[in-house]
Amino acid sequence: MRLIGVDGSQLGIFATSDAQRIADDQNLDLVEVAPGSDPPVCRIMDYGKYKYEQDMKAKKARKHQTKVEIKEIKFRPKIDTHDYETKKKHVVRFLTAGAKVKVTIMFRGREMVHAERGLAILERLAGELEELAVIEAAPKLEGRNMFMLIAPVKKDPVKKADEAEDDEVAAEAGTEDQE
């Protein structure tokens, strides 16, 4: 087998017993890294340390990934203004938490004839939330339901810093006016 040392240097071609003896002399493990090659390639390494490092890399990768959550809110075409405002507040709360929102208009019976009322509600909601959200999927009628998918707007970190500075300047100007 071809043997690779701890530092990555090629030590040459050895018999299996000789390679195992060299690894044992260094108190390390002999690990086969390319069994399909001719001759097979083995490496001398601390296998426990290698597995630990692999686990830490995987844990770090999982830590930095984001899971997108989709919340759903349901409206009716004959919704009253107070009910609309309450449900809109729920949508705003979901968006500020970073979740996508699936807005559904449910039609029953003869309400299907007036699908434009449902479309008007979705367009009104999208218009009122345009600074918080972007429409990811336009309103679409499927069966007795009309759907629209909206996602939160991504803010640039540079823009956030500029806005924070502007807020501080405005706050300082406000305190000077009071004196």
Sequence and secondary structure as in RCSB ss.txt:
>XXXX:A:sequence
MRLIGVDGSQLGIFATSDAQRIADDQNLDLVEVAPGSDPPVCRIMDYGKYKYEQDMKAKKARKHQTKVEIKEIKF
RPKIDTHDYETKKKHVVRFLTAGAKVKVTIMFRGREMVHAERGLAILERLAGELEELAVIEAAPKLEGRNMFMLI
APVKKDPVKKADEAEDDEVAAEAGTEDQE
>XXXX:A:secstr
 EEE TTS EEEE  HHHHHHHHHHTT EEEEEETTSSS EEEEE HHHHHHHHHHHHHHHHHH     EEEEEE
 TT  HHHHHHHHHHHHHHHHTT EEEEEEE  GGGGGGHHHHHHHHHHHHHHTTTTEEEEEEEEEETTEEEEEE
EE    HHHHHHHHHHHHHHHHHHHHHH 
